[in-house]
Amino acid sequence: MKDSDKEVEETDKEIIDTAVQLINSLKEKYKENKFLFLCRKRVYNTSQNRYMGYERKRGAICEFNRLIRGFKDTTFDVVAGDIESIMDSKYVITLDADTKLPINAAQKLIGTIYHPLNRAFVDHERNVVIEGYGLIQPRIGIDIESSIKSKFTRIYASEGGIDTYSGAISDVYMDLFKEGIFTGKGIYDVDAFMETLDTSIPENTLLSHDLIEGSYLRVGLATDIELIDGFPQKFNSYILRMHRWIRGDWQTILWLNRFIRNAYGNKVLNPINSVSKWKIFDNLRRSLLPINYILYIITSLYLLVMNLFILFYLYYLIYSFQLYSTPLITLNLNTTKI
């Protein structure tokens, strides 16, 4: 449900009823009870002064994990389908609304994270994954339809579609440190997530949670598996998304400290490693590039104008000197002749 000034909107029931009806239609069509619809109620957020889903997307993931592990304290108030059938789920694939899952991509993700060499081992003292991977991040491509919607997307979205060979490049972090970066779309180990992140992050502190989750769970990058993502059609949408990402990046600056606070407010030793801290710092550095570009352009133009003014002034002085010195020289020469 979208954010609101009220806990319950007039259109909520209509939306929920429509979703439940569609789930039932799927059950009848495929004769299987494997389809679920889960919806969380709004809770009041004191920092935003609005009713919204608890902790937004991060809260949805954490509460979903708790739901399928039998916890009763979640905000899921609508559960349509057989929830018992997924109570023992080991892995969860996360996708955005504009993300497409190609054929066999889910099977490849499950096979990759289930591989014995990729199994996640959690350090229970630090609450981080120290060996294997609790997350597998696939390569993300741009939807071909999104890339040709407007002139803006034709310039910024580059080529769209599935590119099996030239796009399957390596990643510096993965090549050097055997750790990738989580971008919010991939597969994660539910138990590893619960052990490391269930009580590690305070409320209302993170908007962009992907990088921190990847730092706790340890991310493996699988460039041979590709998901297709959408791209903002207009420049305004692109800037709003970038603003949200940069805002979230700066909220992760707390994890550069030696000590952090957990969900209970207790100060604990920061468990993430130096590589993860560098990823946070690098994101902050990259977020400052647009401002630096603007300052560079303004400074360059200012210096260019100043240099032109100085050159013009020097030319004026030289020209003036020549203009006024010529009669004097002529006069002196004539005087000498006399």
Disulfide bonds with the S-S distance in Angstrom:
none
